[in-house]
Every structure is written in C-alpha cells, then in structure tokens.
Amino acid sequence: MRIRFAFVGGALLAGLVVTGLTLGSTYADHLFRHIVKINPYLPLLTLPLGLVAITALLGFFPGTQGSGIPQAFAALRVPSEPFREALLSTRIAVGKVLLVMVALACGASVGREGPSVHVGAAIMYSFRRFARVPDHRVGHGLILAGSAAGIAAAFNTPLAGVVFAIEEMSRAFDSKTAGNVLTAVILAGLVAIFFQGEYVYFGEIRVHVELLDIIPTVLVCGVVGGLLGGGFSQILLGGARLIRPWYAKHPLWVAGGFGLLVAIVGVLSGGETYGTGYDEARALLTGEGETGAAFALWKFLATLFSYWSGIPGGIFAPSLAVGAGVGGQLADWLPWTAGGAVVLLGMAGYFTGVVQTPLTAVIIIMEMTQGQTILLPLMVTALIASAVSRLVCPKPIYEALAQHFLDAWRGRKSETGV
C-alpha cells in the first residue's frame, strides 16, 4: 500500500509540476517574443546577460545544468542513495523549472522535454520515503516512472512516455515496473489534460502517400537525417569535453560568450532560432507561413551554443525543429512526395539520428502530429537513421552525457574507498 501511494502521489505531483513548467515556458516564450518586437537587436544584450544570470543562480541550484535526461539515466545505473539524491533532489526539480523558464524568456534555443524528465524523476524519487522499503529497486521504479510521466505530461504523448522509459532509460523492464510506469503516465497525463485540455502538440497533420512512391524519399531522409543527427551529437559531445575545463574556471564568461553567439545567430536568422522552434516546425509541417532557407543550419548552431553555455535546457524540441527544417529543404529535391510527408520524415530521420532511439522517435512524432497514415515510412526512416547515426556517433548522446556523472561518482568512490 505504501509503495502504491508513493507511485500514485508522485505521479500526480509530477504531472502538476510538469504542467506548470509547460504553461510557464509558453508564457516565457511569449515574453521574449514581445522583447524582440520592441527591438530585434535587444537579444544581443539580454541573451548574454540572461545566461550569465542563470549561471550565477546555478550556485543555489547545483545539478540543474543541461538536459536532465543524463542525470536520470545515471541515477538508474547506480543504486546509491547519496548519488541519486545528488542528481534528483526536490531542490533540483524546483531550480530546473525556474531556470528553464528564465532561459526561454531570454531566447535560448532549448526545450522543456529533458527538464520535464528530470523534474518528473526527481519528484517521484522524493516519494521513496513514503514507501519505507529499503530496496533500491523501488527507487529505480520511481525514477523510471517519473521519467515517463515527464514526457507524457509535457507533450500529451502518453505512449511515447512509456516507450521512452523502455527504450532510452531502462535495460531491465519487468512486468511490475511496467504497471507502475503505466500508472504514472496515466495519472500525470490526466493532470496535464485537466489543466491544458486535450490537444495535439503540432496539430493534426494529414498526409497521403503511396508506399512504393515514397521509398526513395524514406532512404534519403533516413541517410541524411542519420548523418546530420549523428554529426550534431558528436559535435555536441566533443565540444562539451573541450569546454568543460574552461567552464569550471570561468563559468560566467563561458555562459555570456555563448549567449552572445546564440543572439548573433538569432539576429542573422531573422529571429527564427530563438526558443524551442515550435512555431517554425509547425509552419513547415502545415505549409502555413515561411521559414528561411538556412533555418535548419541556424537552429543547429543555436542549439549547440545554448547547450554549451551550461544552462538548464533540453534538445528534444530544438532537434525536432531542425529535423523539420532538414525535411523542408529535402522537399525541394523530392517533388514526387507531398511536402508535409517529407518534413515529417526529415524530422523523424534527424531526431532519431540525434537520440538513436528509433521507436521513441516514431511514437513521439506520431502522437505529436496524429501521423498514423505515414507510420510505416516513419518507422523505416527511423531505423535507417539510427543505423547511419551510429556510424558517426557510436555512443548514444544521453548515455555519453551520463558517463560524466558516472565517472565523477566512481572517482569519489575510489578516493573515499567506499
């Protein structure tokens, strides 16, 4: 009974907090857009100063940096309560929510999906004390369920939450864990729907394709998306390793410098690269509105610079936007396939190339667009992209980023001899 209460109570609170992050992020983005309307060059001042302020606040909220998925990933791998507490405390959850909203209010190219996973995992893990069972497997289940609940509540994608927990977060997924994860996803999703209503993230995107006609398009989107997505991951990981020593010594200067680069890219792109990239991706999917020819490249750079600055923020949503941009460019070269279909396939190819979790990519895109009519081509594109991406970046990005936390724990363990 106590274990059940921990999962139910944790899921409800996680859904409530992630919903707050979702709504707060939307208002933060609107605030930034208002700033840009006043003067399109204001971000050259506000973005670097904002990222410096966020970095200074990290002293009050240590452990909130980056996406948050690597922290949850690492916590699942080490059944040490002090280690898990250092990565998944309630203080971190509070800081993550506040600082992600500030980052979006500044115009950083970040998403809220990774932070939603981090927040969901941290909140549900905090409920372990109610279970009163000295078994690390309960903590493991709470982290896994919280991660799934975070994805489900953030984007109204319950199936993607479950699949994400299985494919990305856990290699050991028994029937009991599956039931707890499903319970958490349902409860968190219901909380999100109560406050936000039923919605499809990108809106219903209907495309009709002939399977035989779309085969060349699938091959192109899979290969190109895998190469570019894998390249993004490899560049991000390599850059993070090079920047880490500089960041340790001069965090404010690093944050300010990359904040200025994000602002410069935003100005050069005509303001298209700020924030999550939702509006630009939706415009490409629906054909309503226009994006610049170089949108994918500018968004690619803005996302790298934002991540390297060390601020809290995810790469899911920006990667979906870059993928939509890639698909938009490929549509000009693949005129025999409907433009919306190419954008969807480009999104699936690039996003899978970045995260290397093809099933999660397909399910999350399908739920975000109601794209069941193109499900089989999406699946084949994702499988091709995942295989190609691994040739460019052999280790999946979240696993590689989690290694930093695992190495730090092993270093402390060897020093103390514990």
Buried (B, 14 or more C-beta within 10 A) or exposed (E): EEBEEBBBBBBBBBBBBBBBBBBBBBEBBEBBBEBBEEEEEBBBEBBBBBBBBBBEBBEEBEBBBBBBBBBBBBBBBBEBEEBBBBBBBBBBBBBBBBBBBBBBBBBBBBBBBBBBBBBBBBBBBBBBEBBEEEEBEBBBBBBBBBBBBBBBBBBBBBBBBBBBBBBBBBEEBEEEBBEBBBBBBBBBBBBBBEEBEEEBBBEEBEBEBEEEEBEEBBEBBBBBBBBBBBBBBBBBBEBBEEBEEEBEEEBBEBBBBBBBBBBBBBBBBEBBBBBBBBBBBBBBBBBEEEBBEBBBBBBBBBBBBBBBBBBBBBBBBBBBBBBBBBBBBBBEEBEEBBBBBBBBBBBBBBBBBBBBBBBBBBBBBBBBBBBEBBEBBBBBBBBBBBBBBBEBBEBBBBBBBBBBBBEEBEEEEEEEEE
